[in-house]
């Protein structure tokens, strides 16, 4: 009888708890309705997004669908829910301009999870917010000027021979090329040399720890997706629990690498024209912020140097290799476009003694168009976030975005909007002639973001992408190998856009 009575009480308590939880979800999901604001109906418990355990599409593609649905209803913006958190999606590009630039001071933060104590590498420039972000951005900005890019250019070009040797080896063996992996090795070596002043040798060392940890960071599974969902939606609880975003083995490896590199250079008075040296100069207070910009006057700590080096490594190799992969895939599918670009490359290089120089790649205008179209169709970072840091009255609308609300910016959806890019699935570099660009809203193409939080490494990413494509197309003609799964389908769990089964190409010598 006692057991039966206890079981009955337990069941009753469980029923009450579940009922209360459901009631709380339903009340929360009326948030936008109470504001009389248009929103897409959520479902318990994940809101508008799919369960990470049963997701069939990449998150960015889901957000693109939401954008399309809101736009089809004539909305300029709309409400969504991420688990229990109301989120705001911007549709109208003038509203987007306000958020990213004009009224930026309301949306300084990205709202990404980081834990400076338990996970120092996560406290990098891309993630942090507020005054800390402003100060760090001001300190680091001078390291990405066109002058500094030119200074690093030869270091970048020095990574070309091993890259070409790998392509040639596959060509001679008549083997299909996993172009993303090959380009990933190339950009990893570049970042190793330009950021750390080290030879990563990813082409020669099959189990290079730099390639291993780089891949591991971007590899995801359902468990990691569930964990990320918790970190994003319940950051305060996650910080109290001491949860880290970056796996411990990756964090330990990179922190030790940076500390050893900094200590060696300082102890031996060794300097090198690379990103690491620029950070060390800031640490030693030897580098002025430039342009009269003001910051807190503090130098960088070793952990801060490690965090910036880490995000430069992660963002630098993955986004550029992704851009080049999809560009080469489309060029392989459109031989006329490939021929036109190859003609430009040969013509420009002929004016520069056949050498790939900083000035030469600046002269390649059709190259810019091809890369911009690849970034439009396949933006490596397919959606962006902002967090409202103080109540914001949306101009010309009867709604206030409350402090703490997350903002979703559906980059992929905007880039595939037929209003701005007719026949959006078609690969057409002529969309990016100066004349055609001038006819479009400036915020219809935002692969690097916009405003004060525009990607600080955009110049570097474009530079290495141009060098990579120039190197390949100067020497080879590419076609799609039958191992490529067509039509391309994006990986569900990937943080950046990546094709299922990878992109496989054939290289022919001409």
N, C-alpha and C positions, 0 to 999 in steps of 0.2 A: 504493500500500500504506500509506504514511504517513497519507494522508487517511482511508482506510478505518479504520485503527487508531485515529486520533484520534476519528472519529465514533463508533466502538464504545465507546471510553472515556467519551465525553460522554453517550451514551445510558445506559451503565451507572451513571454518577454521578447522572444525572437520575432513573433508576428507584429508586436507593437513597434519594435525597433525598425523592422523593414517598412512598415506602414508609415512611420514617421520620416524615414529616409526618403521614401518615394514622394511623400507630401512636400518635403523640403526641396527635392529636385523640381517638382512641378511649380512650386512657388518661385524658385529661382528662375526657372525657364519662362516666367511671365515678366521678367525684368524689362525687356524691350517693349513689351505690350503695355506695361504700366507707363512707359515714357511716350506711348503712342508713336513708336518708331518702327518702320518696316523691318521685318526680320524673317529669316528662314526657320521653319519649325525644327526644333532639336528633338533628339531621342535620348531617353535615359539609357546608359549613364554617361555616354561619351559626348553628348551634345550633337553638333552637326557633322563631326568627323566620324569615320568608321572605327571600329574596334581594331587596335593594332594587331590583334590575334587573327582577325578575319579580313584584313584590308586587301582589296583587289587592285587598288590604284595608288600610285605615289601621292603623297599629301598635296604636292603642288598641283597635280592634275585635279584633285578634288576641289581645291581652292579655285582653280580656273573655272570649273563647272559652276561653283557658287557665283563667281563674277559674271559668267554668262547668263545665269538665271536672273540675277538682280538686274542686269542691264536690259534683259528682255522684258522685264516688268516696268522699265522706265525709271528705276531707282537711281539716285545719285550716290547712295551709300546704303548699307544695310547692317543688321545685327546678326551675329552668330553666337554660338556657345562652344567653348572648349571645356569639356567636363562640366564643372559648375561655374566657370568664369565667362561672363559676357564679353564678347569680342566685337570689334567694329571693323567692317570691311569697307574700304573706300573704292568707289567705282568711277566717279567723275574726276577727270584729270586735273581740273582746277582745284578741287578739294585736295587731291593728292599733292599738288604743288604747295598748297598751304601747309600741309602736314610735314612735308619733307624739307621745305625751305622757308616760305614766308612766315609761318607761325611755328618754326622749328623749336623755339624755346619751350613750347608746350609738350614737345615730343622728342626730347633729347635722348631718352633711353631706348634701347632696343627691347628690353624686357627679357633678355636671355639669362639663363641660370649661370652663375659662377660662384665659387666659394674660395675666397682669397686665402683663408686659413687652411682648410683641408685640401685644397686643390689649386695651388698658386698659378699653374699654367692656364687655368680657365679664366683668370682675371686679365685678359688681353684687351687690346684696343677695340676689337669688334664687339665684345660682350659688355664691357663696363659702361657706366653711365654717369650722369651728373657732372659735378665739378672735377671729379677724378678723371673722367673721360676728357673734358676740355683741356685740362693741364697736360695730360699725356699726349693728346693729339697735337697740341701746340709744340711740344718737345720733339715729337717724332716726325712731324710734317717736313722739316728741312731735309730729311733723309730720302725723300721721294721726289725731289725737284728734277726737272729735265737735265740739269747739269750733273746731278748725282747719277742719273740713269746712264748718261753718256760716259761717266767715269767707270761704271760697272760693265759697260758694253763688251769690252774685250774679254773680260773674265767669263762672260756668258758665252761668247763665240768659241772660247777655248774648250767648251764642252761638246762642240759639234763632231769632232772626229770619231769618238766612241759611238755616238748616235748613228752616224753614217755607216760605220762598220757593222753595226747590228742589222740595219736595213739591208745592206749589201749581202750579208751572210744569209739572210732569209731569202733574198732574191735569187742568189746563186743556187740555194737548195730547193728553189721553186716551192717554198713553204708559205702558207698564208700567214699574214702578219697580224698579230693581235695589236692593233695600232694604239689602243688606249694604254696598254701595258708598256709598249715601247716608248710612247710619248711620256708616260709617267716616269719612266727611268730617266729620260732626258731632262725633264723639268726638275726631278729630284736632284740630279747632279748639279743643275744650274743653281738651285736654291742652296745646296750644300756649299757650293763655291762662293756664291754672292752673299749668303747670309752668315755662314759659319766659317768661311775661309778654309774649308776642308774638302778633300776629294772623297766623295761618297762611293764612287766606283760601282754604281748599281748595275752597269752592263757586265762588269767583270766578276762581281761577287753575287752569285745567284741568291744567297741568303743575306744580303745586305740588311743590317738592322734598320737602316733609314727607309728602305723600301718596305720592309716588313711592318714597321710601326706606322708608316704612312698609310698603307693599305688597311691595317687593322683599325685605324681611327675612323675610316669611312665605311668599314664593313658594319652592317647592322643586322639584327635579327629581331624576332618578335619580343624576346625578353628585354633587349636593349631599348626597343621602341616603347615598351610599357614603362620602363624605368625613366626614359626621357620625358614621357608624358607626365609622370609624377613630378619630376624636377621642374618642369615648365609651369605646371598648374598649381603646385604647392611648394614654391621655393623657400618660404620661411620654415616650413616643417623640415624640408630637405636639409637646410643649413643647420637647424638644431640637431639633426641626426648625423651631421658631419659627412653628408653624402658628396661624393666627387663626380664630376662629369667625365673627366678624362681617366681612363684605366690606369691603375697604379704603375704597371710596368712601363707604360709609355711615359708617364710623368717623371718617374725616377730616371729613366734613360736620358730624357732631354734636359732635365735640370742639371744632371751631372755633366752632360756634354757642354752645356753653356758655361757652367762654373769653371770647368777645367780649361775651356778655351779662353775665358776672360782672365783667369789666374795666370795662364801661360803667357799671354800677351803683355799683361801688366808687369809680370816678374822679369820678362826678357826684353821689355821695351820694344816689342814687335808690333808693327802696324801694317795694315793692308787696306786697300781700297775696296771695302765691302760693307755690307749692312751692319755686321757685328761691330766693326770699328766705329761706325757712326754712333751706335748705341753706347759703346764704351766711352766715347768722347763726351756724350751727354752725362754719363755716370761720373766722369771726371771733371765735369763742368767746363769742358774745353770747346763746346759747340754752342754758339748763340742760336736762339730760337729763330732769329731772322725776321725781317719784315715788321719789326716793332711789336710783335705779338707778345702778350703778357701771359706768364704762367706763375705757378706757385714758388718758383725759384729753387725747388728741390731737385736733386739729381735722381737718377734711376737706381733702384736697388737691383741686386743680382736676380731676385725672383721676377722683377718687372722686365729685366732684359730677357730672361728665359721665356716669359710669357709672350713678349712681342716677337722674339725669334721663332717661337713655336707656331704662332698664328701665321707668320710670314711663310714658314715652311709648309704648313698644312694648306693654307689658301693658295699659296704660290704655285705649288706643283699640281694640285688637283684641278683647280678651275682652268688653268691654261691648257693642261693636257685634255680636259673635257672639251674646251673650245676647239682645239686643233683636231680632235677626233671627229667631231660632228662636221667641221668644215671639210675635212678630207673625205668623209663619207659622202657629203653632198657633191663635192667636186668629182668624186669617182662616179656618181650617178649622172652628173651633167658634164659630159666631156667638153662641150663647147665653152662652158664657164672655166673649166680647168685649163683649156688651151689658151683662153684669153688671159688668165692670170699668169700662166707660164710665159707667155709672150711679154707681159709687162715685166716680170722678174728678170728675164734675159735682157730686155731692153735697158732697164734701169742699171743692172749690174755692169753692163757694157760701158756705161758712163763712169763707173767707179772701179775700173781696172779688174772687173770680174770678182771683186771682193765684196763680202757682206759687211757693210759699214753702217754706223748709226745713221749717217746722212742718207745712205741708199734706201734703207727701209722706210725713212720718212717720206721719200719720194714716191712710194708705191701706193697710189691712190685707189686703184682697183682692189688691192690687197685689203685696204681699210674697208671697202664696201663688202667684200666677201666675209671678213671677220665679223663685221657688224650684223650681217644677215644671219650668220651662224649663231651669234649671240642673241639675235631676236628669236629665231626658231627654237633654239635650245639654250636658254639662259642657264648657265651652270648653277647659279643661286636663284631658283625659280620662284621664290617668294621671300619677302622681307617683313620684318616686324618693327613696330615702334610701341612705346608705352607712354600713355598720357601721364605727365608728371604733375599737372594741376588742371582743375576743371576748365574745359574748353568749349566755348559756345561756337558751334559750326556756323560760319557766315551764311546768311540767307536761308537759314533753316531753324526750325523751332526745336532744337535738341542741344543738350549739353553732354559732351563726352566726359564722364567723371574720371577724376584722378585714379590711376591704377588700371584703367582699361587698356587691354592689348589691342593694337591695330594690326590688321593683316593687309599687306600690299601684294596683290596677286600678280607678280611680274609676268609669269607665264600666260595668264589670262589676258593681260593688257597687250602682250606681244603678239597674241593670236586673235586680236579683236579685228573683225572685218572692216570696221569703220576706219581704222588707221592703216591696216594692211590687207587690202583685198586679196582673196585667195590665199589665206595665211599659211596653208600647208605647202605652198609652192616656194622653192628656194630661188630667190631673185635678188642678187646683189644690187641691181639697179634701183631698188627701193632707197638706197643710201647714196645716191648722187646728191650733190649739194642742193640742186633744184628740188628734188623730191623731199629731202629732209626739211627744207624750209616750209613746205606745205603742211607738215604734220605738227601736232602738239609736241612740244619738247619732251614732255613726260610720257610719251607713248613708247619710248625706247629707253629703258633704265637698267641695263644689265649690271651696272656697277652701283646702282642706287642713284641718289641725287642729293643736293643740298650739303650742309656741313658734314654729314656722315657718309658722303660718297666714298666709295672704296679708295683708301689711301694708296693702295698698291696698283691702281688701274694702269698707270704708265708702264710699270714693270711687267705686269701681266700681258699687256698688248705687245710690249717689246719682245718678250721671249716667244710669244705666239707667232709674231711676224718672222723672227729668226728661224723658228722651227719649220714653218710652212715654206719659207724661202729656201731653206736648206734642202728640203725634200723635193719640192717641185722644180728646183733648178736641176736636179739630178735624175728624177724619176717621174713616170706617169703612173697613175693609180687607177685600179678598177676594183669593184666590189667582189670579194670572194664568196663562194656559195655557202661558206660556214656562217655568214652573217644571217641572222634570223630577220627576215623581212615580211611585212612592214615592221619597222623598229617598234619595240614596246619598252617603255621605261621601267626599270627595276622598282618594285614597290617599296623596298626598305632603304633605298639609297638616299642620302642627304642631298647630294647634288644629282642632276639628271645623268643617268647612265643607262645604256642599252642592255636589255636582257641578252645573255649569250655573247656579249661584247661585239665590237665592230672589227671584222676581218677584211683585210685588203690585200690585193696583189700589187707588187711593185715591178714595173718594167723599165729597163734602162733605155734611154734615148740619146 
